[in-house]
């Protein structure tokens, strides 16, 4: 019975939905970790000048929930999940870039590039992936004229 439920869920979500659900759960958990046990704020002064990381946690949580719930929407209507998934890593990348430019955190360049490639880049790529793609039908081999 659990196997049938998993198969139904997999069919209902599709590839894009599964991706959004995984991202949504991950972003929500990441946000909760900022509330439960906030990390150090090296390189995030641009953000912490506005409010504490415990408050910024709600950005991750809210965007994670929107992303996760968008997994259950039909293709074409799931765009809000991809937009929401982009927001927190983009904000973090901007903060780390600002820390590098201002000379506050030299390591921030690497962290910003990590957010931009492994988060933002992957999300932008996944947003373009069609739900179903069928490989092209192979053409029959052409027979050449013999000698």
Residue, then its C-alpha position, 0 to 999 in steps of 0.5 A: x500500500x505505501x508503494x502505491x501511495x508513493x507511485x501516485x504521488x510521483x505521478x501527480x508531482x511529475x519531474x518539476x513538482x518533485x524538484x519543487x517539493x525537494x527544494x521547498x522542504x530544504x529551504x524551509x528546513x534551512x530557515x528553521x535552522x536559523x531560528x533554532x540555532x543561528x549560524x555566525x553572520x560572517x559576510x551577511x552584514x548587509x542583512x544583519x544591519x536590517x534585522x537579525x538572522x532569526x528574522x531573515x529565517x522567515x524569508x527562507x521559510x516563506x519561500x520554502x513553503x511557496x516552493x513546496x506548495x507549488x509542486x502540486x500545481x500544474x505545469x505552467x502554474x508552478x512558476x511561483x515556486x521557481x520564483x520563490x526558490x530563487x529569492x533566498x539564495x539570490x539575497x544571500x549571494x548579494x549580501x556575500x558579494x557586498x561583503x567582498x566589495x566592502x572588504x568585510x569578508x574576502x571568502x564571501x566571493x566563493x560563497x556567493x558563487x556557490x549560491x549563484x551556481x548550485x542554487x540560482x543556476x540549477x533552479x533557473x535550469x530546472x524551470x526550463x525543463x519540460x515535464x515530459x520530453x520524448x526522444x526523437x524517433x529514430x529515422x530509418x537508415x538510408x540505403x545507398x546505391x551499391x556499385 
